[in-house]
Amino acid sequence: MRRSILSIAAVVMLLGQLSAQSQERLLSFTLRGGYTTTSKVFYSPDSPSPDLRGQYNGIDNLYGLGFELRWAIPGSSVALTLAAEYLSKSDEKTQLVGFLNPPRALPVKEGLRLIPIELGALIFVPLGSDRVRLTMGGGLGAYIGTRYLTIAGVEAAQQNKPVSYGIHVETSFDYRITPKLFARVDMRFRDPEFTTESRFSQQATQYGGVLILLPRDPFRARINVNGMNFGVGFGFELF
């Protein structure tokens, strides 16, 4: 609901600013470091039990690197954007593995990778200064996801290549350092969700002197990267 309201507000502001003058040059490039607060891995997305479907492992604090190309439409305060980012995070800990019979506490390394590719439209909000700029807007995105999982040293390789589609909303604040160079901080709301299918590379392993039998069949997990994304970077106005 929060994301829908922000999307509607961005569209209304966009329509209201179409006749205003652009505040920047036609084309700019920004390199940014990104940080996403939270994500969730749901282990039993196909279970008939709501309780099992709702069980998840949180993977927080995803860091990454990305860029944004921004093209300002001449004669207006509207800019079109193309952005891409690479985010990843992995955790390693000992935890109870429920799909084993019987369940056992084993070392688990789990992580994910997300590559957002987003097209958007932004408006420049007048601030009465040539040195600082505020933009708001949003658009559409494609999100390519990968899950990493290793249990007791045995890797579960991902069998599919899921792509999720959705909307995003963003706001950014620029501070002009020189006539062409600027620093930027931004915040994005996105909610990509994708389902992975994985399979262990072998059916058994030894751990602590005990034979561990692993599932033979592929298994699925649902991943939701629902945290806010914050970015800091530097940009250069090309022309």
Backbone hydrogen bonds, N-H to C=O, Kabsch-Sander energy under -0.5 kcal/mol:
donor,donor_aa,acceptor,acceptor_aa,energy
5,I,1,M,-2.4
6,L,2,R,-2.1
7,S,3,R,-2.1
8,I,4,S,-2.4
9,A,5,I,-2.4
10,A,6,L,-2.1
11,V,7,S,-2.1
12,V,8,I,-2.4
13,M,9,A,-2.3
14,L,10,A,-2.1
15,L,11,V,-2.4
16,G,12,V,-1.7
17,Q,13,M,-0.8
17,Q,14,L,-0.9
18,L,15,L,-0.7
20,A,17,Q,-1.8
26,L,239,F,-0.6
28,S,70,R,-2.2
29,F,236,F,-2.2
30,T,68,E,-2.3
31,L,234,F,-2.4
32,R,66,G,-2.6
33,G,232,V,-3.0
34,G,64,G,-2.2
35,Y,230,F,-2.3
36,T,62,L,-2.9
37,T,228,M,-2.1
40,K,224,N,-2.4
41,V,57,N,-2.2
42,F,40,K,-0.6
42,F,222,R,-3.6
43,Y,41,V,-0.6
43,Y,55,Q,-1.0
44,S,52,L,-0.5
47,S,44,S,-1.3
53,R,49,S,-2.4
54,G,50,P,-1.5
55,Q,52,L,-1.1
57,N,41,V,-2.2
59,I,39,S,-2.0
60,D,58,G,-0.6
61,N,37,T,-2.3
62,L,36,T,-2.4
63,Y,88,S,-1.3
64,G,34,G,-2.0
65,L,86,Y,-1.5
66,G,32,R,-2.8
67,F,84,A,-2.3
68,E,30,T,-2.1
69,L,82,L,-3.1
70,R,28,S,-2.4
71,W,80,L,-3.1
72,A,26,L,-2.8
72,A,70,R,-0.5
73,I,78,V,-2.7
76,S,73,I,-1.5
77,S,17,Q,-0.8
79,A,122,L,-2.4
80,L,71,W,-2.9
81,T,120,G,-2.4
82,L,69,L,-2.2
83,A,118,E,-2.6
84,A,67,F,-1.9
85,E,116,P,-1.6
86,Y,65,L,-2.2
87,L,114,L,-2.8
88,S,63,Y,-1.9
89,K,112,L,-1.8
91,D,110,E,-3.4
93,K,108,V,-2.4
95,Q,93,K,-0.5
95,Q,106,L,-2.4
97,V,104,R,-3.4
98,G,96,L,-0.8
100,L,97,V,-0.9
104,R,97,V,-1.0
106,L,95,Q,-2.5
106,L,104,R,-0.7
108,V,93,K,-3.5
109,K,150,T,-2.8
110,E,91,D,-2.7
110,E,108,V,-0.5
111,G,148,Y,-2.3
112,L,89,K,-2.4
113,R,146,T,-2.5
114,L,87,L,-2.8
115,I,144,I,-2.4
117,I,142,A,-2.7
118,E,83,A,-2.9
119,L,140,L,-2.5
120,G,81,T,-1.9
121,A,138,G,-2.5
122,L,79,A,-3.0
123,I,136,M,-2.5
124,F,77,S,-1.8
125,V,123,I,-0.6
125,V,134,L,-3.2
133,R,174,D,-1.9
134,L,125,V,-0.7
135,T,172,S,-2.4
136,M,123,I,-1.7
137,G,170,E,-2.0
138,G,121,A,-1.8
139,G,168,H,-2.1
140,L,119,L,-1.7
141,G,166,G,-2.6
142,A,117,I,-2.8
143,Y,164,S,-3.3
144,I,115,I,-2.1
144,I,142,A,-0.5
145,G,143,Y,-0.5
145,G,162,P,-1.7
146,T,113,R,-2.2
148,Y,111,G,-3.2
150,T,109,K,-2.3
151,I,154,V,-2.4
152,A,107,P,-2.7
154,V,151,I,-2.1
155,E,153,G,-0.5
156,A,149,L,-3.0
157,A,155,E,-0.8
157,A,199,R,-1.6
159,Q,197,E,-4.2
160,N,197,E,-0.8
164,S,143,Y,-2.9
166,G,141,G,-2.0
168,H,139,G,-2.0
169,V,189,F,-2.0
170,E,137,G,-2.6
171,T,187,M,-2.1
172,S,135,T,-2.0
173,F,185,V,-2.8
174,D,133,R,-2.8
175,Y,183,A,-2.6
176,R,131,R,-3.6
177,I,175,Y,-0.5
177,I,181,L,-2.1
178,T,181,L,-2.0
182,F,235,G,-2.1
183,A,175,Y,-2.6
184,R,233,G,-2.9
185,V,173,F,-2.1
186,D,231,G,-2.2
187,M,171,T,-2.5
188,R,229,N,-2.9
189,F,169,V,-3.0
190,R,188,R,-0.5
191,D,167,I,-0.5
194,F,223,I,-2.2
196,T,221,A,-2.9
198,S,219,F,-3.0
199,R,157,A,-2.1
201,S,155,E,-2.2
205,T,212,I,-1.9
207,Y,210,V,-2.5
210,V,207,Y,-1.4
212,I,205,T,-3.7
212,I,210,V,-0.5
213,L,211,L,-0.6
214,L,203,Q,-3.0
214,L,212,I,-0.5
219,F,198,S,-2.5
221,A,196,T,-1.9
222,R,42,F,-2.2
223,I,194,F,-3.2
224,N,40,K,-2.5
225,V,192,P,-2.1
226,N,224,N,-1.2
227,G,38,T,-1.7
229,N,188,R,-2.4
230,F,35,Y,-3.0
230,F,228,M,-0.5
231,G,186,D,-2.4
232,V,33,G,-1.9
233,G,184,R,-2.5
234,F,31,L,-1.8
235,G,182,F,-3.0
236,F,29,F,-2.7
237,E,180,K,-2.4
238,L,27,L,-1.9
238,L,236,F,-0.7
239,F,27,L,-1.2
